[in-house]
């Protein structure tokens, strides 16, 4: 399911980063619900196919925007 954000981004990398952060939030929510209902521990794993996004997550100095830096730290 895709989501349209009202925030204007200036790069594709920023858009991908906001998308994966939103997906991680939703995945965490689903994980918590499953853990409480079934009383089992379910791992949360993220797979990405973007090399630029992977480099951004590995190396913190690739972006200057504060909101993006917060999302990168959150995903690490």
C-alpha positions as CSV (number, residue, x, y, z in Angstrom):
1,X,0.0,0.0,0.0
2,X,1.4,3.4,-0.9
3,X,1.0,6.5,1.0
4,X,1.1,10.1,-0.3
5,X,3.0,12.5,2.0
6,X,2.3,16.2,2.1
7,X,6.0,16.9,2.8
8,X,7.9,18.0,-0.3
9,X,11.2,16.3,-0.8
10,X,14.1,17.5,-2.9
11,X,15.6,14.1,-3.6
12,X,14.7,10.6,-4.3
13,X,16.8,9.4,-1.4
14,X,14.8,11.5,1.0
15,X,11.6,10.1,-0.3
16,X,12.8,6.5,0.0
17,X,14.1,7.3,3.5
18,X,10.7,8.7,4.6
19,X,9.0,5.6,3.1
20,X,11.1,3.1,4.8
21,X,10.8,4.9,8.1
22,X,7.0,4.8,7.8
23,X,7.1,1.1,6.8
24,X,9.3,0.4,9.8
25,X,6.7,2.1,12.1
26,X,3.9,0.1,10.6
27,X,5.9,-3.1,10.9
28,X,6.6,-2.4,14.5
29,X,3.0,-1.8,15.2
30,X,2.0,-5.1,13.5
31,X,4.8,-6.9,15.4
32,X,3.6,-5.6,18.7
33,X,0.0,-6.7,18.0
34,X,1.1,-10.2,17.0
35,X,3.4,-10.5,20.0
36,X,0.5,-9.6,22.4
37,X,-2.2,-11.7,20.8
38,X,-0.2,-14.9,20.1
39,X,2.3,-14.4,22.9
40,X,5.3,-15.3,20.7
41,X,8.3,-13.2,19.7
42,X,8.2,-12.3,16.0
43,X,11.4,-10.7,14.6
44,X,11.2,-7.5,12.5
45,X,13.5,-7.5,9.5
46,X,13.8,-4.8,6.8
47,X,15.0,-5.6,3.3
48,X,16.0,-2.9,0.9
49,X,17.1,-3.0,-2.7
50,X,18.4,0.6,-2.9
51,X,22.2,0.8,-2.7
52,X,22.1,4.6,-2.1
53,X,19.7,4.1,0.8
54,X,21.9,1.4,2.3
55,X,24.9,3.7,2.1
56,X,22.9,6.4,3.7
57,X,22.0,4.1,6.6
58,X,25.6,2.9,7.0
59,X,27.3,6.2,6.7
60,X,25.6,9.0,8.7
61,X,27.3,12.0,6.9
62,X,25.4,11.6,3.6
63,X,22.6,13.9,4.5
64,X,22.3,17.4,6.0
65,X,18.6,17.7,6.8
66,X,17.8,17.3,10.4
67,X,14.6,15.3,9.9
68,X,16.4,12.8,7.7
69,X,19.2,12.4,10.2
70,X,16.7,11.6,12.9
71,X,15.1,9.0,10.7
72,X,18.5,7.5,9.8
73,X,19.4,7.2,13.5
74,X,16.0,5.7,14.2
75,X,16.4,3.1,11.5
76,X,19.9,2.2,12.7
